[in-house]
Amino acid sequence: MLKDTHHSNLWQASAPPPPHTEPLSGNAVADVAIIGAGYTGLSAALHLAQAGLRPVVLEAREIGHGGSGRNVGLVNAGMWVMPEDLMETLGESWGMTLISALGQGPATVFDLIERHAIDCEAERNGTLHLAVGASGYVELGQRERQWQALGAPVTRLDPDAAARLIGSDAFAGALLDRRAGTIQPLAYARGLARAALELGAVVHTSTPVTGADHADGKWTLRTPSGTLTAPWVIVATNAYTGLERGFPFAAQSQELTMLPFFQVATAPLSSNVAGTILPERQGCWDTRAVMTSLRKDRAGRLIFGSVGALDGFARGTQEAFARRSLEHIFAGIEIPPFEHVWHGQIGMTGDALPKFHAYGPNAIGVNGFNGRGIAPGTVFGRAMARMIAYGEDMILPSAPIGKARFPRLRTRFYRAGSQALHFISGRI
């Protein structure tokens, strides 16, 4: 489990309170048992309940405890992988199916927010992919060409146009994706849970799944305080799989390499300064191999993130790097003190694409969101719900569980390497 000692998560501090939930007690039944109360599990629960089925969600900790309550809050279209590379990996038919579904992902998210009146600071003004140097600008040109060939409203901005939207001339340009936007990520997860509960779904928190048996066409999931029996199971734990001892579907974690990611949030900017930085509130990330992210929340806080953890001495290094970076990007502006600092982890697959798995009879799940959890998690949850409720085809081909190469060693490398890079960055 990630150590959150001495961390202060902005999303926890600023989200509306979660709906009331309780641990599972006794023996319960459902049409579909869902493990994990993040975007995927809650979207599945919401859409299953809309279809008239009875979904029951089992969450080991609390709603949005994992990546859904720790991420940057960028509602992006598609995956990191460029469209042509995605189609080369999956083939044209599956590739176009996934590109179409995820290209519409932000619209799916924002439509749910509007339909269910989810209070989550939704901003539908696009996102900015920031070019670092000439090579970054060239890369964004490739992305623009590929997305425009598919009819997407994606435009590469020259340095001057980018500077007007960023409030800084520190970048060589940017790619504006008008499909995308930002949200308060934990507030969105809690809002999905509330909407699902209102439609008849059940959510049990503080209820880790410690065992599973399949007999007579039904699954029985065991927890410390009861059991849940259902003909279908959706596993929606992703990068937080197997954190509880005895988790029966933990094998999926073997295909993921965990990439730590930290964020800091300043005190609110003064109103005159806030109007000059990201004036249209686009969320940003850059083209560096060790990526950084940048955005504002509705209160005017600057939120900066990058690869790295906050354990031990790393915290001081990462906070110092964040401050140097912000002072470089927004030269001449006094950066307020940091009020919040927290981290999470991203589950990376070998080809940076998610995987759809069958874990047994009528036990399914999608694994490996590769840092793109909000829109894809919502879309995949809906797709699995429709598969169960209406027999629709899934939008990903089924694949066996893979095995990452030296995942623990690579995770340690990312942690140590990012700390070393951030220690020297801006100093030499």
SELUMLUM-364041 format. One record per residue: x, y negated, z negated of N, C-alpha, C in turn; residue in three letters. Coordinates in steps of 0.05 Angstrom, whole numbers, padded with zeros to 5 digits, always signed. Atoms other than C-alpha are relative to their C-alpha. Example, Ala and Ser with C-alpha at 12.3 -4.5 7.8 and 13.67 -1.06 7.14 Angstrom:
% residues 2
+00018+00024+00000+00246+00090-00156+00018-00024+00000ALA
-00016+00024+00001+00273+00021-00143-00015-00022-00014SER
% end
This chain:
% residues 428
+00017+00024+00000+00000+00000+00000+00018-00025+00000MET
-00015+00025+00000+00024-00070+00015-00002-00012-00028LEU
-00001+00012+00026+00046-00105-00048-00008-00030+00004LYS
+00010+00028-00002+00006-00170-00055+00006-00016-00025ASP
-00007+00014+00025+00037-00190-00122+00012-00027+00007THR
-00010+00027-00004+00049-00265-00124-00006-00011+00028HIS
+00009+00011-00025+00016-00274-00056-00026-00014-00004HIS
+00025+00014+00001-00041-00321-00043-00011-00002+00029SER
+00011-00003-00026-00083-00304+00018-00021-00023+00005ASN
+00019+00021-00006-00117-00366+00048-00027+00010+00006LEU
+00026-00010-00008-00172-00325+00077-00016+00010-00024TRP
+00014-00008+00024-00189-00295+00010-00010-00025-00015GLN
+00006+00024+00015-00189-00365-00020-00023-00016+00012ALA
+00018+00018-00014-00233-00398+00033-00025+00014+00012SER
+00023-00014-00012-00282-00344+00056-00024-00001-00018ALA
+00023-00003+00016-00354-00342+00033+00002+00027-00015PRO
-00002-00025+00015-00364-00287-00020-00011+00024+00016PRO
+00010-00023-00015-00375-00216+00005-00027+00008-00010PRO
+00026-00011+00009-00443-00182+00002+00005+00019-00023PRO
-00003-00018+00023-00455-00141-00060+00001+00029+00010HIS
-00003-00028-00006-00431-00069-00053+00009+00015-00025THR
-00008-00016+00023-00418-00012-00101+00014+00025+00010GLU
-00012-00025-00007-00377+00052-00101-00022+00021+00005PRO
+00018-00022-00004-00410+00115-00076-00002+00016-00026LEU
+00005-00016+00024-00441+00155-00133-00019+00022+00007SER
+00017-00023-00006-00468+00225-00124+00003+00009+00028GLY
-00001-00012-00026-00484+00261-00060-00019-00015+00019ASN
+00016+00016-00018-00509+00220-00001+00001+00012+00028ALA
+00001-00010-00027-00528+00234+00071-00002-00024+00019VAL
+00001+00021-00020-00522+00192+00135-00002+00013+00027ALA
-00002-00009-00028-00530+00197+00210+00029-00002+00009ASP
-00028+00004-00007-00459+00171+00217+00015-00009-00024VAL
-00018+00008+00021-00404+00167+00165+00023-00016+00012ALA
-00021+00017-00011-00355+00110+00178+00021-00005-00022ILE
-00021+00004+00019-00288+00106+00143+00015-00025+00007ILE
-00014+00025-00004-00261+00035+00137-00019-00023+00006GLY
+00017+00023-00002-00296-00032+00128+00015-00024+00011ALA
-00012+00022-00015-00256-00073+00178-00018-00005+00024GLY
+00016+00008-00023-00279-00100+00245-00012+00024+00015TYR
+00009-00023-00016-00284-00033+00280-00023+00015-00015THR
+00020-00015+00015-00322+00003+00225-00025-00016-00004GLY
+00024+00016+00005-00369-00055+00210-00015-00006+00026LEU
+00013+00003-00026-00383-00068+00284-00015+00026+00007SER
+00013-00025-00005-00399+00006+00291-00025+00002-00017ALA
+00023-00002+00019-00445+00003+00230-00022-00018+00010ALA
+00020+00019-00009-00481-00059+00256-00015+00010+00025LEU
+00013-00009-00025-00494-00030+00325-00014+00026-00003HIS
+00015-00025+00006-00514+00038+00298-00026-00007-00014LEU
+00025+00008+00014-00564+00005+00252-00019-00013+00019ALA
+00018+00012-00020-00591-00036+00310-00013+00022+00017GLN
+00011-00022-00015-00602+00030+00346-00019+00018-00016ALA
+00019-00015+00016-00644+00056+00289+00012+00023-00016GLY
-00013-00021+00015-00592+00103+00259+00008-00010-00028LEU
-00009+00007+00027-00568+00105+00186+00030+00004-00002ARG
-00028-00002+00005-00494+00090+00182+00007-00006-00029PRO
-00010+00005+00026-00457+00093+00116+00030-00004+00002VAL
-00028+00007-00002-00389+00059+00110+00013+00006-00027VAL
-00016-00005+00024-00337+00084+00059+00026-00016+00003LEU
-00024+00017+00000-00282+00033+00043+00015+00005-00026GLU
-00016-00006+00023-00225+00051-00003+00004-00024-00019ALA
-00005+00023+00017-00214-00020-00028-00024-00019+00002ARG
+00022+00019-00002-00258-00079-00007-00004-00007+00029GLU
+00005+00007-00028-00289-00106+00057+00023-00018+00010ILE
-00022+00016-00012-00233-00132+00102+00026+00001-00014GLY
-00025-00001+00016-00178-00110+00055+00025+00003+00017HIS
-00023-00005-00017-00132-00088+00112+00004-00023+00019GLY
-00006+00020-00019-00116-00124+00176-00022-00020+00005GLY
+00022+00018-00004-00185-00155+00181+00000-00023-00019SER
-00001+00022+00019-00171-00198+00121+00028-00013-00002GLY
-00027+00010+00002-00098-00214+00136+00011-00012+00026ARG
-00011+00007-00026-00091-00231+00210-00002-00030+00005ASN
-00002+00028-00007-00082-00298+00245-00027-00013+00005VAL
+00026+00010-00007-00154-00305+00267-00003-00009+00029GLY
+00002+00006-00028-00142-00310+00342-00019+00021+00013LEU
+00019-00017-00014-00201-00282+00382+00009+00001+00029VAL
-00011-00001-00026-00163-00262+00444-00014+00020+00019ASN
+00011-00018-00020-00185-00229+00509+00022+00019+00009ALA
-00020-00019-00010-00149-00166+00531+00019+00008-00022GLY
-00021-00009+00017-00087-00135+00501+00025-00016+00006MET
-00025+00013-00006-00015-00158+00498+00010+00007+00028TRP
-00010-00011-00025-00001-00115+00559-00013-00016+00023VAL
+00011+00013-00023-00009-00152+00625-00019+00018+00016MET
+00020-00017-00014-00068-00128+00668+00012+00020+00019PRO
-00011-00019-00019-00025-00097+00722+00015+00023-00014GLU
-00013-00021+00015+00017-00059+00671-00020+00018-00013ASP
+00021-00016+00013-00046-00036+00635-00011+00020+00020LEU
+00012-00017-00020-00075-00008+00700+00021+00022+00009MET
-00020-00020-00007-00009+00026+00716+00001+00022-00021GLU
-00002-00020+00021-00010+00061+00648-00025+00017-00001THR
+00025-00015+00003-00084+00081+00647-00012+00009+00026LEU
+00012-00005-00026-00098+00085+00721-00021-00021+00006GLY
+00017+00023-00007-00142+00037+00760-00027+00002-00012GLU
+00027-00002+00009-00209+00064+00739-00002-00006-00030SER
+00001+00005+00028-00197+00068+00664+00011-00028-00007TRP
-00011+00026+00005-00154+00006+00667-00020-00023+00005GLY
+00019+00020-00005-00208-00036+00699-00023+00001-00020MET
+00021-00002+00020-00260-00009+00650+00008-00014-00026THR
-00010+00012+00025-00217-00030+00591+00004-00030+00003LEU
-00005+00028-00005-00197-00097+00621-00027-00015+00000ILE
+00026+00013-00001-00270-00114+00635-00012-00002-00028SER
+00012+00000+00027-00294-00094+00565+00014-00019-00018ALA
-00015+00017+00018-00238-00130+00529+00002-00029+00010LEU
+00002+00027-00010-00240-00190+00575-00024-00015-00009GLY
+00025+00011+00010-00311-00201+00551-00001+00002-00031GLN
-00001-00004+00029-00289-00186+00479-00006-00025-00016GLY
+00006+00024+00015-00288-00258+00454-00029-00008+00002PRO
+00029+00007-00002-00358-00270+00482-00016+00018-00018ALA
+00014-00018+00018-00381-00208+00444+00002-00009-00029THR
-00004+00009+00028-00351-00235+00379-00017-00025-00005VAL
+00014+00025+00004-00379-00305+00387-00030+00002+00002PHE
+00029-00005-00001-00447-00279+00407-00011+00012-00026ASP
+00008-00011+00025-00450-00237+00344+00000-00021-00022LEU
-00001+00022+00020-00429-00297+00302-00025-00017+00002ILE
+00023+00017-00004-00485-00339+00332-00026+00015-00008GLU
+00025-00014+00004-00538-00285+00330-00006+00005-00030ARG
+00003-00007+00028-00525-00267+00257+00007-00023-00019HIS
-00006+00023+00016-00508-00337+00233+00024+00005-00019ALA
-00023-00007+00017-00439-00315+00208+00016-00026-00004ILE
-00015+00024+00007-00404-00373+00172+00030+00007-00001ASP
-00028-00009-00002-00332-00362+00195+00018-00020+00015CYS
-00016+00020-00013-00305-00428+00222+00006+00005+00029GLU
-00004-00008-00028-00315-00405+00294+00006-00025+00017ALA
-00008+00021-00019-00279-00448+00346+00004+00013+00027GLU
-00001-00014-00026-00291-00428+00418+00012-00019+00021ARG
-00013+00019-00018-00242-00475+00452+00024+00012+00014ASN
-00023-00013-00014-00192-00424+00479+00023+00004-00019GLY
-00025-00003+00014-00123-00404+00457+00023-00009+00018THR
-00023+00009-00015-00054-00427+00478+00023+00020-00005LEU
-00024-00016+00001+00003-00379+00494+00023-00018+00007HIS
-00021+00021-00003+00065-00423+00485+00025+00010+00012LEU
-00024-00008-00014+00124-00419+00532+00025-00010-00015ALA
-00025+00007+00012+00192-00417+00498+00021+00001+00022VAL
-00020+00002-00021+00242-00441+00550-00010+00007+00028GLY
+00007-00005-00028+00243-00431+00625-00011+00028+00005ALA
+00009-00027-00004+00236-00356+00621-00028+00005-00011SER
+00027-00002+00010+00174-00363+00578-00020-00012+00019GLY
+00018+00013-00020+00143-00409+00629-00005+00018+00024TYR
+00002-00019-00022+00157-00359+00684-00019+00023-00008VAL
+00018-00022+00009+00124-00303+00643-00029-00009+00000GLU
+00028+00009+00001+00062-00345+00633-00011-00004+00028LEU
+00009+00001-00027+00059-00356+00708-00009+00027+00010GLY
+00008-00027-00007+00056-00281+00717-00027+00008-00012GLN
+00026-00006+00013+00000-00275+00667-00023-00016+00013ARG
+00020+00016-00014-00038-00332+00700-00008+00013+00026GLU
+00006-00012-00026-00033-00299+00768-00017+00026-00003ARG
+00014-00025+00003-00056-00231+00743-00028-00003-00010GLN
+00027+00005+00011-00115-00257+00703-00017-00014+00020TRP
+00016+00014-00019-00138-00305+00756-00008+00018+00023GLN
+00008-00019-00021-00138-00248+00807-00024+00016-00009ALA
+00023-00015+00010-00190-00216+00762-00023-00019-00007LEU
+00021+00019+00004-00231-00280+00758-00001-00013-00027GLY
+00000+00011+00027-00211-00300+00687+00007-00029+00000ALA
-00006+00029+00002-00211-00374+00667+00025-00005-00016PRO
-00026+00002+00013-00137-00375+00650+00017-00018+00017VAL
-00016+00021-00015-00092-00434+00669+00026-00005-00014THR
-00026+00008+00011-00018-00447+00660+00002-00030+00000ARG
-00003+00029+00003-00006-00517+00635+00029-00008+00002LEU
-00027+00010-00001+00056-00557+00651+00008-00012-00027ASP
-00008+00010+00027+00097-00586+00593-00016-00023-00010PRO
+00014+00023+00009+00060-00652+00591-00029+00007-00009ASP
+00028-00008+00006-00010-00620+00592+00000+00017-00026ALA
-00002-00016+00024+00012-00570+00539+00005-00017-00024ALA
-00007+00017+00023+00041-00624+00495-00024-00015-00010ALA
+00024+00015+00009-00025-00661+00494-00018+00018-00017ARG
+00017-00018+00016-00061-00599+00467+00013+00010-00025LEU
-00015-00009+00023-00006-00579+00419+00005-00022-00020ILE
-00009+00022+00017+00013-00647+00393+00030+00001-00004GLY
-00029-00004+00002+00086-00630+00406+00011+00005+00028SER
-00013-00006-00025+00134-00628+00465+00022+00021-00003ASP
-00021-00020+00006+00174-00570+00436-00001+00024+00018ALA
+00003-00024-00016+00149-00520+00487+00001-00007+00030PHE
-00003+00005-00029+00160-00512+00562-00026+00002+00015ALA
+00026-00003-00012+00086-00503+00576-00017+00018-00016GLY
+00018-00018+00015+00028-00461+00555-00021+00012+00019ALA
+00021-00013-00015-00025-00413+00581-00026-00004-00016LEU
+00026+00005+00013-00096-00436+00564-00020+00021+00009LEU
+00021-00020-00006-00147-00379+00560-00026-00010-00011ASP
+00024+00012+00009-00215-00410+00557-00021+00020-00011ARG
+00018-00021+00011-00249-00344+00539+00002+00002-00030ARG
-00008-00007+00027-00216-00343+00471-00006-00021-00020ALA
+00004+00019+00021-00218-00380+00405+00011+00009-00026GLY
-00009-00008+00026-00207-00375+00331-00023+00003-00020THR
+00020-00004+00022-00245-00354+00268+00015+00001-00026ILE
-00010-00008+00026-00235-00347+00194-00004+00030-00002GLN
+00003-00028-00005-00220-00273+00199-00014+00016-00021PRO
+00014-00015+00021-00242-00248+00131-00029-00008-00002LEU
+00028+00009+00000-00305-00290+00134-00016+00015+00021ALA
+00013-00015-00022-00322-00255+00200-00006+00028-00009TYR
+00004-00028+00010-00312-00186+00169-00022+00001-00020ALA
+00022+00001+00020-00356-00204+00110-00027-00005+00013ARG
+00025+00005-00014-00408-00232+00157-00010+00024+00016GLY
+00009-00025-00014-00409-00168+00199-00012+00019-00021LEU
+00011-00018+00021-00419-00129+00134-00028-00008-00008ALA
+00026+00010+00009-00476-00173+00112-00021+00005+00022ARG
+00019-00004-00021-00510-00168+00180-00007+00030+00002ALA
+00005-00029-00001-00502-00092+00181-00018+00009-00023ALA
+00016-00007+00024-00531-00087+00110-00029-00009+00004LEU
+00027+00010-00004-00591-00129+00130-00016+00017+00020GLU
+00014-00018-00020-00606-00080+00187-00003+00028-00010LEU
+00004-00026+00011-00604-00020+00141+00024+00017-00004GLY
-00025-00015+00005-00531+00002+00140+00006+00000-00030ALA
-00009-00001+00028-00499+00021+00074+00030-00002+00000VAL
-00029+00003+00003-00429+00000+00052+00007+00006-00029VAL
-00011-00006+00027-00393+00031-00007+00029-00008-00001HIS
-00028+00008+00004-00329-00004-00029+00012+00015-00024THR
-00014-00015+00021-00277+00024-00078-00006+00029+00001SER
+00008-00027-00004-00292+00091-00048+00019+00013+00020THR
-00019-00014-00018-00230+00126-00019-00010+00028+00008PRO
+00006-00027-00009-00241+00188+00023+00024+00017-00005VAL
-00023-00017+00008-00198+00243-00005-00001+00028+00012THR
+00002-00027-00012-00222+00304+00034-00023+00001+00019GLY
+00021-00003-00020-00266+00328+00091-00002+00029+00008ALA
+00006-00027-00009-00299+00393+00110-00021-00001+00022ASP
+00021-00002-00021-00339+00412+00172-00012+00028+00000HIS
+00014-00026+00000-00391+00467+00170-00029-00005+00009ALA
+00028+00000-00009-00458+00481+00203-00007-00027+00014ASP
+00006+00023-00016-00452+00421+00249+00001-00027-00015GLY
-00001+00025+00016-00440+00370+00193+00027-00003-00014LYS
-00024+00007+00016-00382+00335+00159-00008-00007-00028TRP
+00003+00009+00028-00377+00328+00084+00026-00014-00008THR
-00023+00016+00008-00330+00273+00062+00000-00002-00031LEU
-00002+00000+00029-00306+00277-00010+00014-00026-00009ARG
-00010+00024+00013-00292+00217-00054+00003+00005-00030THR
-00002-00006+00029-00274+00211-00128-00026+00000-00014PRO
+00025+00002+00015-00346+00197-00146-00024+00011+00015SER
+00022-00012-00014-00388+00235-00096+00007+00010+00028GLY
-00005-00010-00027-00396+00263-00026-00020-00014+00020THR
+00017+00010-00021-00425+00238+00040+00000+00021+00023LEU
+00004-00020-00021-00453+00287+00091-00013-00013+00025THR
+00011+00011-00025-00465+00268+00164+00009+00016+00024ALA
-00008-00015-00024-00463+00300+00233+00022-00014+00016PRO
-00021+00015-00014-00416+00245+00259+00018-00015-00020TRP
-00019+00015+00016-00354+00212+00231+00015-00019+00019VAL
-00017+00019-00013-00320+00148+00256+00023-00007-00019ILE
-00024+00008+00016-00249+00137+00230+00009-00027+00010VAL
-00006+00028-00008-00235+00062+00230+00019-00012-00020ALA
-00020+00009+00020-00173+00054+00187+00026-00012+00013THR
-00022+00012-00016-00119+00038+00240+00026-00002-00016ASN
-00027+00003+00013-00055+00009+00208-00001+00005-00030ALA
+00003-00005+00029-00082+00023+00138-00010+00029-00005TYR
+00007-00028+00002-00093+00097+00150+00018+00014-00021THR
-00016-00017+00017-00071+00145+00096+00013-00014-00024GLY
-00010+00013+00024-00057+00094+00042-00010+00012-00026LEU
+00011-00013+00023-00100+00134-00005+00008+00030+00001GLU
-00009-00027+00001-00074+00202-00027-00022+00019+00007ARG
+00019-00020-00008-00109+00261+00005-00017-00007+00024GLY
+00017+00008-00022-00138+00223+00064+00001+00021+00022PHE
+00000-00024-00017-00160+00278+00112+00008-00006+00029PRO
-00006+00006-00029-00148+00242+00179+00026-00016+00002PHE
-00025+00016+00002-00079+00214+00161+00019+00006+00023ALA
-00018-00007-00021-00046+00248+00221+00001-00022+00021ALA
-00001+00021-00021-00065+00188+00265+00022-00021-00006GLN
-00020+00020+00007-00015+00145+00226+00028+00007+00012SER
-00027-00008-00010+00043+00186+00257+00006-00012+00027GLN
-00006+00012-00026+00034+00152+00324+00005-00030-00001GLU
-00002+00029+00004+00040+00081+00295+00027-00007-00012LEU
-00022+00014+00013+00101+00039+00280-00011-00025-00012THR
+00011+00023+00015+00084-00013+00228+00017-00025+00003MET
-00014+00026-00004+00103-00084+00245-00010-00020-00021LEU
+00009+00019+00021+00101-00131+00184-00004-00027+00012PRO
+00005+00027-00010+00073-00200+00196-00009-00017-00024PHE
+00006+00018+00023+00071-00258+00146-00012-00026+00010PHE
+00011+00027-00006+00034-00325+00144+00003-00018-00024GLN
+00001+00020+00021+00039-00389+00106-00021-00021+00008VAL
+00019+00022-00006-00013-00445+00101+00007-00024-00017ALA
-00006+00025+00014+00001-00517+00082-00025-00010-00014THR
+00023+00016+00010-00042-00563+00041-00012-00014+00025ALA
+00012+00014-00023-00091-00600+00087+00016-00025+00008PRO
-00013+00023-00012-00060-00651+00133-00017-00025-00005LEU
+00015+00025+00001-00080-00724+00125-00016-00003+00026SER
+00018+00001-00023-00137-00742+00172+00013-00012+00025SER
-00013+00012-00023-00094-00787+00216+00020+00018+00013ASN
-00019-00019-00011-00041-00733+00224-00014+00024+00013VAL
+00014-00024-00010-00090-00676+00233-00012-00004+00028ALA
+00011+00006-00026-00121-00711+00293+00020+00002+00023GLY
-00021-00001-00021-00054-00709+00330+00011+00028+00004THR
-00010-00027-00001-00037-00636+00317-00023+00019+00008ILE
+00021-00019-00010-00077-00584+00358-00027-00014-00002LEU
+00024+00015+00003-00132-00636+00367-00026+00015+00008PRO
+00024-00016-00008-00179-00585+00401-00001+00027-00015GLU
+00000-00024+00019-00162-00531+00348+00005+00027+00014ARG
-00008-00025-00011-00135-00479+00395+00020+00015-00018GLN
-00020-00016+00013-00097-00422+00362+00022+00006+00019GLY
-00024-00003-00018-00027-00409+00389+00017+00023-00009CYS
-00023-00018+00006+00027-00357+00393+00020-00004+00023TRP
-00020+00006-00020+00092-00359+00432+00011+00024+00014ASP
-00010-00022-00017+00131-00318+00482+00026+00013-00011THR
-00024-00013+00012+00189-00300+00435-00004+00029-00004ARG
+00002-00028+00006+00205-00227+00426-00008+00004-00029ALA
+00009+00001+00028+00199-00241+00351-00020-00023-00002VAL
+00021+00020-00005+00133-00277+00359-00005-00017-00025MET
+00011+00017+00022+00109-00336+00318-00028-00009+00009THR
+00027+00009-00006+00037-00361+00313-00004-00027-00015SER
+00005+00026+00011+00008-00429+00297-00030-00007+00005LEU
+00028+00009-00003-00062-00456+00284-00007-00019-00023ARG
+00011+00015+00023-00104-00501+00239-00026+00013-00008LYS
+00027-00008+00008-00164-00483+00197-00018-00025-00001ASP
+00019+00022-00001-00226-00526+00190+00006-00022-00020ARG
-00008+00020+00019-00198-00561+00129+00024-00016+00007ALA
-00024+00014-00009-00137-00584+00168+00026+00011-00010GLY
-00025-00013+00008-00086-00536+00140+00015+00010+00024ARG
-00016-00013-00020-00029-00516+00185+00007+00028-00009LEU
-00005-00028+00007-00021-00441+00187+00021+00011+00020ILE
-00022-00010-00016+00044-00411+00212+00006+00029-00007PHE
-00006-00028+00005+00062-00338+00220+00022+00011+00018GLY
-00020-00013-00017+00116-00292+00246+00004+00028-00011SER
-00007-00027+00008+00142-00221+00243+00017-00001-00025VAL
-00016-00001+00025+00168-00204+00174-00018+00005-00024GLY
+00014-00006+00026+00148-00182+00104+00009-00021-00020ALA
-00004+00020+00021+00149-00221+00039+00009+00014-00026LEU
-00009-00015+00024+00179-00169-00008+00027-00012-00010ASP
-00025+00008+00012+00233-00190-00057+00012-00026+00010GLY
-00014+00024-00010+00284-00239-00029-00010-00010+00027PHE
+00009+00007-00027+00251-00239+00039-00019-00024-00001ALA
+00020+00022+00001+00197-00288+00016+00013-00027+00003ARG
-00013+00026-00002+00245-00346+00006+00011-00005+00028GLY
-00010+00003-00027+00277-00333+00074-00022-00007+00020THR
+00022+00005-00018+00210-00330+00110-00013-00027-00004GLN
+00012+00026+00005+00182-00392+00076+00019-00022+00011GLU
-00018+00020-00010+00245-00431+00093+00000-00001+00030ALA
+00002-00001-00029+00241-00408+00165-00025-00014+00010PHE
+00026+00013-00008+00168-00429+00169+00002-00030-00002ALA
-00002+00029+00003+00184-00498+00143+00018-00012+00021ARG
-00017+00010-00021+00243-00508+00190-00014+00000+00027ARG
+00014-00002-00026+00200-00485+00249-00020-00022+00003SER
+00021+00021-00002+00143-00532+00233+00012-00027+00002LEU
-00014+00026-00001+00191-00590+00222+00012-00004+00028GLU
-00010+00002-00027+00222-00575+00290-00022-00005+00020HIS
+00022+00003-00019+00156-00568+00327-00013-00028-00002ILE
+00014+00026+00005+00125-00630+00295+00020-00020-00012PHE
-00021+00018+00010+00187-00673+00288-00011-00028-00006ALA
+00008+00027+00008+00176-00738+00251-00026+00000-00017GLY
+00024-00002+00017+00114-00712+00214+00007+00014-00025ILE
-00006-00013+00026+00118-00696+00141-00018+00024-00003GLU
+00015-00025+00003+00097-00624+00132-00008+00004-00029ILE
+00009-00003+00028+00055-00615+00069+00012+00026-00013PRO
-00010-00024+00013+00076-00563+00017-00018+00024+00007PRO
+00015-00024-00005+00055-00491+00027-00017+00007-00025PHE
+00019-00007+00022-00006-00472-00015-00006+00030+00000GLU
+00007-00028-00002-00016-00401+00010+00022+00015+00016HIS
-00019-00018-00014+00030-00344+00032-00009+00028-00004VAL
+00009-00028+00001+00011-00272+00049+00011+00015+00024TRP
-00008-00016-00023+00027-00215+00095-00018+00024+00004HIS
+00014-00024-00007-00001-00154+00129+00017+00017+00018GLY
-00015-00017-00019+00019-00101+00179-00016+00006+00024GLN
+00012-00006-00026+00005-00086+00252+00008+00028+00008ILE
-00006-00026-00009-00001-00016+00278+00006+00000+00030GLY
-00010+00001-00028+00040-00010+00343+00002+00028+00012MET
-00003-00025-00015+00034+00047+00393+00023-00003+00019THR
-00023+00001-00017+00089+00066+00441-00003-00016+00025GLY
+00005+00016-00024+00057+00033+00501-00016-00025-00005ASP
+00014+00024+00009+00023-00024+00462-00029+00000+00009ALA
+00028-00003-00006-00046+00003+00480-00014+00017-00021LEU
+00015-00016+00019-00100+00030+00434-00006+00028+00010PRO
+00005-00028-00007-00117+00104+00432-00027+00009-00011LYS
+00025-00012+00009-00184+00139+00428+00004+00029-00005PHE
-00005-00028+00008-00182+00205+00390-00025+00014-00009HIS
+00019-00018+00012-00227+00263+00374+00015+00016-00021ALA
-00014-00013+00022-00207+00289+00305-00012+00027-00007TYR
+00015-00025+00005-00255+00348+00307-00027-00003+00012GLY
+00027+00002-00011-00327+00362+00325-00014-00026-00009PRO
+00015+00025+00007-00363+00294+00328+00015-00018-00020ASN
-00017+00018+00016-00305+00259+00292+00018-00015+00018ALA
-00014+00016-00020-00277+00201+00332+00011-00025-00013ILE
-00011+00026+00010-00237+00137+00324+00018-00012+00021GLY
-00020+00014-00017-00194+00085+00359+00022-00010-00019VAL
-00023+00005+00017-00124+00074+00333+00021-00016+00016ASN
-00022+00015-00013-00068+00024+00348-00010-00024+00014GLY
+00010+00024-00013-00093-00046+00360+00022-00019+00008PHE
-00024+00014-00010-00023-00074+00369-00002-00030-00003ASN
+00002+00029+00005-00039-00142+00339-00024-00013+00013GLY
+00024+00011-00013-00105-00151+00377-00024+00013-00012ARG
+00020-00015+00014-00156-00130+00326-00028-00011+00001GLY
+00026+00012+00004-00213-00180+00325-00020+00008+00022ILE
+00018-00006-00022-00245-00175+00394+00001+00030+00007ALA
+00000-00029-00006-00221-00104+00411-00013+00017-00022PRO
+00013-00015+00021-00242-00078+00342-00030-00002+00002GLY
+00029+00004-00002-00311-00108+00351-00011+00016+00024THR
+00008-00013-00024-00316-00080+00422+00001+00030-00003VAL
-00002-00029+00003-00291-00010+00405-00020+00011-00020PHE
+00020-00008+00018-00337-00006+00345-00027+00003+00013GLY
+00025+00000-00014-00396-00023+00389+00000+00024+00020ARG
-00001-00022-00020-00373+00027+00443-00004+00027-00013ALA
+00003-00025+00014-00368+00084+00393-00029+00003-00010MET
+00028-00001+00008-00437+00066+00366-00018+00008+00023ALA
+00017-00006-00024-00467+00068+00436+00005+00028+00010ARG
-00006-00027-00007-00432+00133+00450-00016+00020-00016MET
+00015-00018+00018-00465+00165+00389-00030-00004+00004ILE
+00029+00005-00001-00533+00131+00395-00013+00005+00027ALA
+00013-00001-00027-00544+00132+00470+00015+00019+00019TYR
-00014-00017-00017-00493+00180+00498+00016-00014+00022GLY
-00015+00015-00019-00456+00125+00535+00030+00009+00001GLU
-00028-00007-00002-00385+00137+00561+00017-00019-00017ASP
-00018+00017+00015-00328+00111+00519+00016-00017+00020MET
-00015+00018-00018-00286+00054+00548+00030+00006+00000ILE
-00028-00010+00000-00220+00091+00534-00001+00030+00005LEU
-00001-00029-00002-00200+00161+00555+00009+00012-00027PRO
-00008-00014+00025-00193+00211+00498+00029+00010+00004SER
-00029-00007-00001-00120+00225+00481+00007+00015-00025ALA
-00010-00013+00025-00084+00272+00433+00015-00020-00017PRO
-00015+00018+00018-00052+00240+00373+00029+00002+00007ILE
-00029+00000-00007+00018+00219+00393+00017-00001-00025GLY
-00019+00001+00022+00080+00214+00351+00021-00021+00007LYS
-00019+00021-00004+00121+00151+00346+00029+00010-00005ALA
-00029-00007+00004+00197+00156+00351+00011-00016-00023ARG
-00013+00011+00023+00230+00143+00284-00016-00024-00011PHE
+00017+00023+00008+00171+00100+00259+00010-00014-00026PRO
-00009+00013+00025+00198+00088+00188+00025-00015+00004ARG
-00025+00013-00005+00267+00071+00213-00005-00026+00016LEU
+00006+00023-00016+00238+00023+00264-00014-00022-00016ARG
+00013+00019+00018+00194-00010+00212+00020-00014-00017THR
-00021+00013+00016+00254-00021+00167+00017-00018+00016ARG
-00015+00017-00018+00291-00049+00226-00014-00027+00005PHE
+00015+00025-00005+00236-00099+00241+00000-00018-00025TYR
+00000+00016+00025+00234-00120+00168+00027-00014-00004ARG
-00026+00011+00004+00308-00129+00161+00009-00018+00022ALA
-00008+00017-00023+00319-00156+00231-00013-00027+00000GLY
+00014+00026+00000+00266-00209+00226+00010-00018-00022SER
-00010+00016+00023+00292-00231+00158+00027-00012+00008GLN
-00026+00010-00008+00363-00237+00186-00002-00022+00021ALA
+00003+00019-00021+00340-00273+00248-00011-00026-00011LEU
+00012+00024+00011+00297-00321+00209+00018-00015-00020HIS
-00019+00013+00018+00353-00334+00159+00019-00018+00016PHE
-00019+00016-00015+00400-00359+00214-00014-00019+00019ILE
+00014+00017-00020+00347-00391+00259-00001-00029-00010SER
+00000+00029+00007+00356-00466+00260+00023-00008-00017GLY
-00023+00007+00018+00419-00462+00217+00026-00002+00016ARG
-00025+00000-00015+00470-00450+00272-00005-00010+00028ILE
% end
